């Protein structure tokens, strides 16, 4: 019976947050005096700070995703589909050595780009629309996570301003990052810039999260999170502005926290581009 329970735990895989209630009951039945203890917080804390081998793998995952990101403008064309682009990015990352994607690629055109967790569909890209891609890959089990936003043909005036503000907001956040800084202060730097630039409520998610074995590997840089940054944490920095019914812009990079600042791990061009 105990073996059956442990096999059930094994099936959950390395990134599983714990065991199921059913398997916990099997363990207790097999070993009546066992005491089950929740070690989730301890495991999360241990995973937040990376060692050199982990950072090496994340750097490679970021390198692969960045190379593919720089190829996106040469792939985009009028009439290409969201799902087609998602599949193309996954294929290209694996061609470069990735073992898999980190998560299902978000490939969002037009109004769909105003939904941060959009699921790609059959929509075809049209001139003047934003095309947002949130993607990443795994290398030696470790994840990357990057977002770039492009426009087909031309950039509408409104979105020229949106893009500029998002890029500035990311830089404001990056300027706060260093060991000892509070994650909520990093979030506030980006959020306040967006609010004061004429887009109140435009940022509708946290400005970043931990990255490692999982694409969300514990810890958030958010208004309601008490995370204090430590050296060798790896975090995403991803402000965005979303206009319902029209579109959105998000720019996301991955950084390693250092004593005095950060190391930028992703390198894909993030200048405003019409392709």
C-alpha positions as CSV (number, residue, x, y, z in Angstrom):
1,X,0.0,0.0,0.0
2,X,2.8,2.4,0.9
3,X,4.5,1.6,-2.5
4,X,1.3,2.4,-4.3
5,X,1.1,5.8,-2.5
6,X,4.7,6.6,-3.4
7,X,4.2,5.6,-7.0
8,X,1.3,8.1,-7.1
9,X,3.6,10.8,-5.7
10,X,6.2,10.0,-8.3
11,X,3.7,10.3,-11.1
12,X,3.2,14.0,-10.1
13,X,6.7,14.8,-11.4
14,X,9.5,17.1,-10.1
15,X,7.5,20.3,-10.4
16,X,4.5,19.1,-8.5
17,X,3.6,21.3,-5.4
18,X,2.8,18.3,-3.2
19,X,0.9,15.0,-3.0
20,X,-2.8,14.6,-3.6
21,X,-5.2,14.1,-0.7
22,X,-5.9,10.6,-1.8
23,X,-2.2,9.7,-1.8
24,X,-1.8,11.3,1.6
25,X,-4.6,9.1,3.0
26,X,-2.9,6.0,1.5
27,X,0.4,6.9,3.3
28,X,-1.4,7.4,6.6
29,X,-3.3,4.1,6.2
30,X,0.0,2.3,5.4
31,X,1.9,4.0,8.2
32,X,-0.7,5.0,10.8
33,X,1.7,6.9,13.1
34,X,3.2,9.0,10.3
35,X,3.0,12.7,10.6
36,X,2.6,14.6,7.4
37,X,4.1,18.1,7.4
38,X,3.6,20.8,4.8
39,X,7.0,21.9,3.6
40,X,5.7,23.9,0.7
41,X,7.0,27.2,1.9
42,X,10.4,25.8,2.7
43,X,10.7,24.3,-0.7
44,X,9.6,27.5,-2.4
45,X,12.2,29.5,-0.4
46,X,14.9,27.0,-1.4
47,X,14.0,27.2,-5.1
48,X,13.9,31.0,-5.2
49,X,17.7,31.4,-4.9
50,X,19.5,29.7,-7.7
51,X,23.0,28.1,-7.7
52,X,25.5,28.5,-10.6
53,X,24.4,25.3,-12.4
54,X,20.7,26.5,-12.3
55,X,21.6,29.9,-13.5
56,X,23.7,28.4,-16.3
57,X,20.7,26.4,-17.5
58,X,18.4,29.5,-17.3
59,X,20.9,31.6,-19.3
60,X,20.8,29.0,-22.1
61,X,17.0,28.8,-22.1
62,X,16.9,32.6,-22.3
63,X,19.5,32.7,-25.1
64,X,17.4,30.3,-27.1
65,X,14.1,32.2,-26.6
66,X,15.9,35.5,-27.4
67,X,17.2,34.2,-30.7
68,X,13.8,33.1,-31.7
69,X,12.3,36.4,-30.5
70,X,14.6,38.2,-32.9
71,X,13.3,36.1,-35.8
72,X,9.7,37.0,-35.2
73,X,9.7,40.1,-37.5
74,X,10.8,38.0,-40.4
75,X,8.0,35.4,-39.8
76,X,5.1,37.8,-39.4
77,X,2.9,38.5,-42.4
78,X,-0.6,39.5,-43.1
79,X,-3.0,36.5,-42.8
80,X,-0.8,34.3,-40.6
81,X,-2.7,32.7,-37.7
82,X,-2.2,33.0,-34.0
83,X,-1.9,29.2,-33.5
84,X,0.4,28.9,-36.5
85,X,2.7,31.5,-35.0
86,X,2.6,29.7,-31.6
87,X,3.6,26.4,-33.2
88,X,6.4,28.1,-35.3
89,X,8.0,29.6,-32.2
90,X,7.9,26.3,-30.3
91,X,9.4,24.5,-33.3
92,X,12.2,27.0,-33.7
93,X,13.1,26.9,-30.0
94,X,13.4,23.2,-30.1
95,X,15.5,23.4,-33.3
96,X,17.9,25.5,-31.2
97,X,18.2,22.9,-28.4
98,X,15.3,23.5,-26.1
99,X,13.7,20.3,-24.7
100,X,10.2,21.8,-24.7
101,X,8.3,25.0,-24.2
102,X,8.0,26.4,-20.7
103,X,4.3,26.9,-21.1
104,X,1.7,27.1,-24.0
105,X,2.8,30.1,-26.1
106,X,0.5,33.1,-26.0
107,X,0.2,34.4,-29.5
108,X,-2.4,37.2,-29.6
109,X,-3.4,39.5,-32.4
110,X,-5.5,42.6,-32.2
111,X,-8.1,42.7,-29.4
112,X,-6.8,39.4,-28.1
113,X,-3.6,41.1,-27.0
114,X,-5.5,43.0,-24.4
115,X,-6.0,39.7,-22.5
116,X,-2.8,38.8,-20.5
117,X,-3.6,35.1,-20.4
118,X,-5.1,34.7,-23.9
119,X,-5.4,31.4,-25.6
120,X,-4.4,31.4,-29.3
121,X,-7.2,30.7,-31.8
122,X,-7.8,31.0,-35.6
123,X,-7.6,34.8,-35.8
124,X,-5.4,36.0,-38.7
125,X,-3.1,39.0,-38.4
126,X,-4.3,42.2,-40.0
127,X,-2.5,45.5,-40.9
128,X,-2.1,47.9,-38.0
129,X,-2.8,45.3,-35.3
130,X,-0.6,44.6,-32.3
131,X,0.8,41.0,-32.3
132,X,1.9,40.0,-28.8
133,X,4.0,36.9,-28.1
134,X,4.6,35.5,-24.6
135,X,6.8,32.4,-24.9
136,X,9.7,30.5,-23.4
137,X,11.5,27.2,-23.4
138,X,13.1,24.7,-21.1
139,X,16.7,23.8,-21.2
140,X,18.0,21.1,-18.8
141,X,14.6,21.5,-17.1
142,X,14.9,25.2,-16.4
143,X,12.6,27.8,-18.0
144,X,12.8,31.1,-19.8
145,X,9.9,33.5,-20.3
146,X,9.9,36.5,-22.6
147,X,7.3,38.7,-24.2
148,X,7.6,41.0,-27.3
149,X,4.9,43.0,-29.1
150,X,5.0,44.0,-32.7
151,X,2.7,45.7,-35.2
152,X,1.9,44.8,-38.8
153,X,2.5,47.5,-41.4
154,X,2.2,50.5,-39.2
155,X,1.8,51.5,-35.6
156,X,-1.4,53.4,-34.6
157,X,-0.6,56.7,-32.9
158,X,-2.3,55.6,-29.7
159,X,-0.1,52.5,-29.5
160,X,3.1,54.4,-30.2
161,X,2.4,56.1,-26.9
162,X,1.4,52.9,-25.2
163,X,4.6,51.1,-26.2
164,X,6.8,54.0,-25.1
165,X,5.2,54.0,-21.7
166,X,5.5,50.3,-21.2
167,X,9.2,50.4,-22.2
168,X,9.7,53.3,-19.8
169,X,7.8,51.4,-17.0
170,X,10.0,48.4,-17.4
171,X,13.2,50.5,-17.1
172,X,11.7,52.2,-14.0
173,X,11.2,48.7,-12.5
174,X,14.7,47.5,-13.5
175,X,16.3,50.5,-11.8
176,X,14.9,49.4,-8.4
177,X,16.0,45.8,-8.7
178,X,19.0,44.7,-6.4
179,X,19.5,42.4,-3.5
180,X,17.6,43.7,-0.5
181,X,14.9,45.6,-2.5
182,X,11.3,44.8,-1.9
183,X,9.4,43.2,-4.8
184,X,6.4,45.5,-4.1
185,X,8.7,48.5,-4.7
186,X,9.8,47.1,-8.1
187,X,6.1,46.7,-9.0
188,X,5.2,50.2,-7.7
189,X,7.9,51.8,-9.8
190,X,6.4,50.4,-13.0
191,X,2.8,50.7,-11.9
192,X,3.1,54.4,-10.8
193,X,4.7,55.3,-14.1
194,X,1.9,53.8,-16.1
195,X,-0.7,55.5,-13.9
196,X,0.9,58.9,-14.1
197,X,1.4,58.6,-17.9
198,X,-2.3,58.6,-18.7
199,X,-3.2,54.9,-18.4
200,X,-4.8,54.4,-15.0
201,X,-5.6,50.8,-14.4
202,X,-3.6,49.8,-17.5
203,X,-1.4,47.3,-15.6
204,X,-3.7,44.5,-14.5
205,X,-1.2,41.9,-13.2
206,X,2.0,41.8,-11.1
207,X,5.1,43.2,-12.7
208,X,7.1,40.0,-12.3
209,X,7.5,36.5,-10.8
210,X,10.1,33.9,-9.9
211,X,11.5,31.7,-12.7
212,X,13.2,28.4,-12.5
213,X,12.1,24.7,-12.7
214,X,8.6,26.2,-13.2
215,X,7.7,29.2,-15.2
216,X,6.1,30.5,-12.0
217,X,8.7,29.3,-9.5
218,X,7.6,31.1,-6.3
219,X,7.7,34.8,-5.3
220,X,6.0,37.7,-7.1
221,X,6.9,41.4,-7.4
222,X,3.4,42.6,-6.7
223,X,1.6,45.1,-4.4
224,X,0.4,42.4,-2.0
225,X,3.5,40.3,-1.8
226,X,6.2,40.6,0.9
227,X,9.1,39.2,-1.3
228,X,12.5,40.7,-0.5
229,X,14.9,40.2,-3.4
230,X,18.1,38.2,-2.8
231,X,21.2,37.7,-4.9
232,X,20.8,35.0,-7.5
233,X,17.0,35.1,-7.6
234,X,15.8,35.0,-11.2
235,X,12.7,37.1,-11.9
236,X,10.7,38.2,-14.8
237,X,10.0,42.0,-15.4
238,X,6.9,42.3,-17.5
239,X,4.8,45.5,-17.3
240,X,2.0,46.0,-19.8
241,X,-0.9,48.2,-20.8
242,X,-4.2,46.6,-22.0
243,X,-7.0,48.4,-23.7
244,X,-10.1,46.2,-23.9
245,X,-11.5,45.7,-27.4
246,X,-8.4,47.3,-29.0
247,X,-5.2,45.5,-27.9
248,X,-2.3,45.5,-25.5
249,X,1.4,45.8,-25.2
250,X,3.6,43.8,-22.8
251,X,7.4,43.8,-22.7
252,X,9.0,41.0,-20.6
253,X,12.5,40.1,-19.8
254,X,14.3,37.7,-17.3
255,X,16.9,39.0,-14.9
256,X,19.2,37.6,-12.3
257,X,19.3,39.7,-9.1
258,X,22.8,40.8,-8.1
259,X,24.2,42.6,-5.1
260,X,24.0,46.0,-6.8
261,X,21.4,45.5,-9.5
262,X,20.7,42.8,-12.0
263,X,22.0,40.8,-14.9
264,X,19.8,40.9,-18.0
265,X,19.3,37.3,-19.2
266,X,17.1,37.9,-22.3
267,X,18.4,39.9,-25.2
268,X,15.8,40.0,-28.0
269,X,15.4,43.5,-29.5
270,X,12.6,45.4,-27.9
271,X,12.5,48.6,-29.9
272,X,9.1,49.5,-31.3
273,X,8.8,47.6,-34.6
274,X,6.3,47.7,-37.5
275,X,6.9,44.8,-39.7
